[in-house]
């Protein structure tokens, strides 16, 4: 067996328990692996995620994709490459697949965890009064954008009561640039019958300090919005561990 495939995955099960089952009936799981997995699951149930370091939480995710092998080395390789648990599950599939031992099943499990996290965070802000639930909004933005490796520009559209009615990705870019078209932003607001906007984009560098291009783009969107009677409440730049508010910093 080649080194590249030493963590080769098996097809994911549908309703056959929590681990992968092979139709060819491979050798049973070694007892030391079985016992290790049982201990980790027990610690998670009794103490929750706070009781586990990133590599062990990642092992729990990998258990479903790789049934009968020690996944700790793979967990450490993923963390060495991407930095932490959040960046692992947020990593692009094409980059994940470059890691020795990662195949379709591992990518699928990681992306399921990422999608679940996004959906949970999103459910706390959709159809909610955004300005009184600001902390939940910031949590959502950090969950969905803080660990991306390229820039993403999103617009949150609000109705007359400042309820969030739509959250839409407007553009993707490179590690330090994303193209934004102010006319398209305000045109979409009219289509949604929105009255206000919150602009959001991330800085993959981790530093949310706005660039001159960020400031210019924000002014262009604000000018286009004002011409149509729309309000730009804020522009948030999401860094790795903190965010910057244009409104709070005096840019708006």
C-alpha positions in Angstrom: 0.0 0.0 0.0 1.5 3.4 -0.9 2.3 6.0 1.7 -0.3 8.3 0.2 -3.1 5.9 0.9 -2.1 4.7 4.3 -5.3 6.4 5.7 -7.4 5.2 2.7 -11.1 5.8 3.5 -14.1 3.6 3.1 -17.5 4.5 1.8 -19.6 6.4 4.3 -22.5 4.5 5.8 -26.1 5.6 5.7 -27.9 3.9 8.6 -25.3 1.4 9.9 -24.1 3.1 13.1 -21.6 5.9 13.5 -18.6 4.4 11.7 -17.8 3.3 8.2 -18.7 -0.3 7.3 -17.0 -2.1 4.5 -18.8 -4.6 2.3 -15.6 -6.6 2.0 -15.4 -7.2 5.7 -11.8 -6.0 6.5 -10.1 -7.0 9.7 -11.7 -5.9 12.9 -10.7 -2.7 14.5 -7.6 -3.2 16.7 -8.5 -3.0 20.4 -6.1 -0.1 21.2 -7.9 2.0 18.6 -11.3 0.9 19.7 -10.5 1.7 23.3 -9.0 5.1 22.4 -12.1 6.1 20.5 -14.3 5.0 23.3 -12.3 7.1 25.8 -12.5 10.2 23.6 -16.2 9.8 23.1 -16.8 9.4 26.8 -14.7 12.5 27.6 -16.7 14.5 25.0 -20.0 13.4 26.4 -19.1 14.1 30.0 -17.0 17.3 29.5 -18.0 18.7 26.2 -15.7 20.3 23.6 -14.2 22.5 26.2 -12.5 19.5 27.8 -10.7 18.6 24.5 -7.8 20.1 22.7 -8.2 20.8 18.9 -6.5 17.6 17.8 -8.8 15.4 19.9 -11.9 17.2 18.7 -10.7 16.7 15.1 -10.1 13.0 15.8 -13.8 12.7 16.8 -14.7 14.1 13.4 -12.3 11.9 11.5 -13.6 8.7 13.3 -16.6 8.6 11.0 -14.6 8.8 7.8 -11.7 6.5 8.7 -13.0 3.5 10.6 -10.1 1.2 11.5 -7.0 3.2 11.7 -5.4 5.6 14.1 -6.4 9.1 12.9 -4.3 11.1 15.4 -1.4 11.5 13.0 -3.8 12.8 10.3 -5.3 15.2 12.8 -1.9 16.6 13.7 -1.0 16.9 10.0 -4.2 18.9 9.3 -3.5 21.2 12.3 0.2 21.7 11.3 -1.0 22.7 7.9 -3.9 25.0 8.7 -3.3 26.1 12.3 -6.4 25.3 14.4 -9.7 23.4 14.3 -11.6 26.3 12.8 -9.2 26.7 9.9 -9.2 23.0 9.2 -12.9 22.7 8.8 -13.0 26.0 6.8 -10.2 25.0 4.5 -11.0 24.7 0.7 -11.5 21.1 -0.3 -8.8 21.3 -2.9 -6.3 22.2 -0.2 -7.5 19.6 2.2 -7.0 16.9 -0.5 -3.3 17.8 -0.7 -2.8 16.5 2.8 -1.6 12.8 3.0 -4.5 10.7 4.1 -7.3 13.0 3.1 -9.9 11.8 0.6 -13.5 12.5 -0.3 -14.9 11.0 3.0 -12.7 13.2 5.2 -13.5 16.3 3.2 -17.2 15.5 3.4 -17.2 15.1 7.2 -15.3 18.4 7.6 -17.6 20.2 5.3 -20.7 18.8 7.1 -19.3 20.2 10.4 -18.6 23.6 8.7 -22.1 23.8 7.2 -23.7 22.9 10.6 -21.8 25.6 12.3 -22.8 28.2 9.7 -26.4 27.2 9.8 -26.6 27.4 13.6 -25.0 30.8 13.7 -27.2 32.0 10.8 -30.4 30.9 12.5 -29.6 33.2 15.4 -29.7 36.3 13.2 -32.1 35.7 10.4 -35.5 37.4 10.9 -34.1 39.1 14.0 -33.7 42.7 14.9 -30.1 43.2 13.9 -29.2 46.3 15.8 -30.4 44.9 19.2 -28.8 41.5 18.5 -25.4 42.9 17.4 -23.3 40.3 19.3 -25.1 37.4 17.6 -24.5 39.1 14.2 -20.8 39.5 15.0 -20.6 35.8 16.0 -22.2 34.8 12.8 -19.8 36.9 10.7 -16.8 35.5 12.5 -18.1 31.9 12.2 -18.6 32.2 8.4 -15.7 34.5 7.4 -12.9 34.8 9.9 -11.1 31.6 8.8 -11.4 31.9 5.1 -8.2 32.0 3.1 -9.5 34.5 0.5 -11.6 37.6 0.7 -15.3 37.4 0.6 -17.8 40.3 0.4 -21.3 39.9 1.9 -24.2 42.2 2.2 -26.8 41.9 5.0 -30.1 43.4 3.8 -32.5 44.8 6.4 -36.2 45.9 6.2 -37.7 49.0 7.7 -37.8 47.4 11.2 -34.1 46.5 10.9 -34.9 42.8 10.6 -32.4 40.8 8.6 -34.2 39.6 5.5 -31.3 38.4 3.4 -27.6 37.6 3.7 -25.9 37.3 0.4 -22.4 36.8 -0.9 -21.7 39.4 -3.5 -18.2 38.5 -4.5 -15.1 36.4 -3.8 -11.6 37.5 -4.4 -7.9 36.8 -3.7 -6.0 36.9 -0.4 -6.1 40.7 -0.4 -8.7 41.9 -2.9 -12.3 41.3 -3.7 -14.2 43.1 -6.5 -17.3 45.0 -5.4 -19.8 46.7 -7.7 -21.8 49.4 -5.7 -24.6 49.5 -8.3 -25.2 45.8 -8.0 -25.3 46.1 -4.2 -28.1 48.7 -4.2 -29.9 47.1 -7.1 -30.2 44.0 -5.1 -31.5 46.0 -2.1 -34.4 47.3 -4.3 -35.2 43.8 -5.5 -35.5 42.6 -1.9 -37.5 45.7 -0.9 -34.7 46.3 1.7 -34.3 49.7 3.5 -30.8 49.3 4.9 -27.6 47.5 4.4 -24.7 46.2 6.4 -21.5 45.5 4.4 -19.2 42.7 5.6 -15.9 41.4 4.3 -13.0 39.5 5.8 -9.2 40.1 5.8 -7.5 36.7 5.5 -4.3 38.3 6.9 -6.2 38.5 10.3 -5.7 42.3 10.5 -9.1 44.1 10.1 -7.5 47.6 9.5 -9.2 49.0 6.3 -7.2 49.7 3.2 -7.7 52.8 1.1 -9.6 50.6 -1.4 -11.9 49.5 1.4 -12.7 53.1 2.4 -13.2 54.1 -1.2 -15.5 51.2 -2.0 -17.6 51.9 1.2 -18.0 55.6 0.2 -19.1 54.5 -3.3 -21.7 52.1 -1.9 -22.9 54.7 0.6 -23.3 57.4 -2.2 -25.3 54.9 -4.3 -27.5 53.9 -1.4 -28.2 57.5 -0.3 -29.3 58.4 -3.9 -32.0 55.7 -3.6 -33.0 56.4 0.0 -31.2 53.4 1.5 -29.2 53.4 4.7 -25.7 51.9 5.2 -25.6 51.1 8.9 -22.1 49.8 8.9 -19.2 48.1 7.1 -17.6 45.3 9.2 -14.2 44.0 8.4 -13.7 40.6 10.0 -10.2 39.6 11.1 -9.1 36.4 12.7 -9.8 37.3 16.3 -11.5 40.7 16.1 -13.5 42.9 13.8 -13.5 46.6 12.8 -16.7 48.7 12.5 -16.5 51.6 10.1 -19.3 53.3 12.1 -17.4 53.0 15.4 -14.2 54.1 13.8 -15.7 57.2 12.2 -15.4 56.1 8.6 -19.2 56.3 8.2 
